[in-house]
Amino acid sequence: MPPLHRRNFLPTVIVNLFLWVTCGLIIFFLDPSNNYKLQITNYKLPVYPNIILFFISLALSLTLTLALLFGNTRRGFLASLGIIGLLILKILCFRS
């Protein structure tokens, strides 16, 4: 009988808690209405760096949490990608 491969979840849980704390700090301390104008040729596009930072931290924390819950990294990534996609579509729907 081959030896079983043991996984050490403690470092993953610590990184996951750090990512969730970072996401919470972004929610409480950064103003989402700060924007900068990015000019590409004749178009001025508003860029919201705080919202982009929030979605990056949320995507990382959701991916790691769901990967731990599902026991599979690919399923966790796809589920978090779906959740982030729905949140982005909701923001785009209410911005107009």
C-alpha positions, -999 to +999 in steps of 0.1 A: +000+000+000+015+034-010+020+060+016-007+087+018+002+122+010-005+144+040-014+181+034-006+208+058-035+232+060-022+256+087-002+279+063-031+280+039-056+290+067-032+317+079-028+331+044-066+329+039-073+348+072-047+375+061-065+379+028-099+383+044-085+408+069-070+427+040-103+427+022-121+440+053-096+468+057-101+478+021-139+479+027-136+500+058-108+524+051-107+531+013-131+554-004-145+538-036-154+571-053-117+582-059-111+580-096-085+591-121-089+599-157-070+576-181-067+592-215-063+569-245-063+589-277-095+610-275-112+590-248-110+598-211-118+567-191-124+569-153-103+544-134-112+534-099-080+520-083-097+513-049-124+492-065-098+473-086-078+466-054-109+454-036-118+430-064-083+416-066-082+410-028-118+395-029-109+372-058-078+359-040-096+354-007-126+337-023-104+315-044-085+302-015-116+298+007-136+279-019-106+258-029-103+247+008-141+241+010-143+221-023-110+204-019-101+213-054-082+244-066-099+245-100-134+244-087-126+271-061-112+293-089-141+288-112-167+294-084-149+326-073-146+337-109-184+333-112-190+353-080-167+381-090-182+382-125-217+386-110-205+414-087-189+432-116-220+429-137-241+442-108-218+472-104-220+479-142-258+476-141-262+501-112-236+527-125-256+538-155 
